[in-house]
Amino acid sequence: MNYFEIPVSPIPQVFAISLGGDDYRLTLQYRDGWILDVADDLGQALVSGIPLVTGLNLLGQYRHLGFTGGLRVTGAESPDDAPTFTDLGRGAKLYWVAD
């Protein structure tokens, strides 16, 4: 498997990114925990409200939408630590895992 770290910062953000040959718009917001929304390159929502948790493929239950990989989160101090408001992108990382 190929892993690609998605560069994020510990601030709410919206950015365009190409993953697995497809273009997406990712939105990260903090709502007592980091939440991810995934849209296509035109901004049409594909998946909304995914909590950034560790230990699983965040897109696993959405394979029917045609994602060619998955998203995984690792914690800062321990791989299983959920990202906090201040450590996302610093210690806690978001990865694209290509199929």
MOLIN-V566573 format. One line per field, one symbol per residue. ss: DSSP state (h for helix, s for strand, l for the rest). psi: psi as a letter, one per 30 degrees, with the letter a starting at -180 (. if undefined). burial: 1 if it has 24 or more other C-alpha atoms within 12 Angstrom, else 0. A space follows every 10 residues. Layout:
ss=???
psi=???
burial=???
This chain:
ss=lsssssllll llsssssssl lsssssssss lllsssssss llllssssss sllllllllh hhhhhlllss ssssllllll lllllllsll lsssssssl
psi=kkkkkjjllh lklklkkkkg fkkljkkklj ihlkkkkkla ffgkkekkhj kjllgljfge ggeffgkgal klkkleekfg kkklefgkfd eklkkkjk.
burial=0000010110 0000100010 0001111111 0011111111 0000011001 1111001110 0000001011 1111100000 0111101110 111111100
